[in-house]
Amino acid sequence: MSDVASPCVKICVIDTRTGWCVGCGRTGAEIGAWLTMSDDAKRALGAALPARLKAMTSRATRGRPR
């Protein structure tokens, strides 16, 4: 069993522009491969997810009044 927890937050919707899940930031391929990925690969992917989610959030709120 892996020591790296899945980043899934049960909001499984793929953004059509980026190809990333709006809940966790992974691609469909990354989600499908999660169980067979090494822990090092999972950690590397996990490190990239906050920036992906921030990029999607920034794009979604661009132009809206704050």
N, C-alpha and C positions, 0 to 999 in steps of 0.2 A: 504494500500500500504506500502511496505517496505521502510525503510530509508537507506538500504544498497544497493548500486549500484552493478549490475552484473559485474564481472571481465571479461566478454566476450569481446574479441578484434576482433571478426569476422574472426579468423583464426582457423577454427574448424577441426583439424587433430589430431587423437589420436596416440600417440607414442606407437608402439607395444611392446616395452620393459617395459615401466613403466605403461602404461594404462592411462597416463595423456595427456590432450590436449596440444599441443605445443604452442597454443596461450595464454591460461589462466591458465593452470596447473591443471584443475579439471579433475576428472574421468568422464566417460560417465554417471555413476549413480549420481554423484554430480551435473552434468549439468542438468540432468532430474529432480532432486529433488529440485533444486534451488528455484522454485516458492513456494514450500510448507515448506521450511526450516524457522525456527525462525530467527530473526535478530541476536541473539546471536550465533546461529550455523553458519550463513553466515559470521559473523565477525571472528569466530574461523577458519573457512575454509580459509577465505581471508588471515589470518595471516600465514597460512602454504604455500600459493601459491608461494611467492617469492623464498623460498628455493627449492621447486619442480622445478621451472623454471630454477633456477641457476644450479641445479643438472643435468638437461637435457642439458643445454648449456655447462657445464663443460665436460660432457661425449662426446658431439658432437664435441668439439674442441680439445679433448685430442689427442695428437700425431701430431697435425698440426703445422707447423712452424708459429711463431708469428711475 
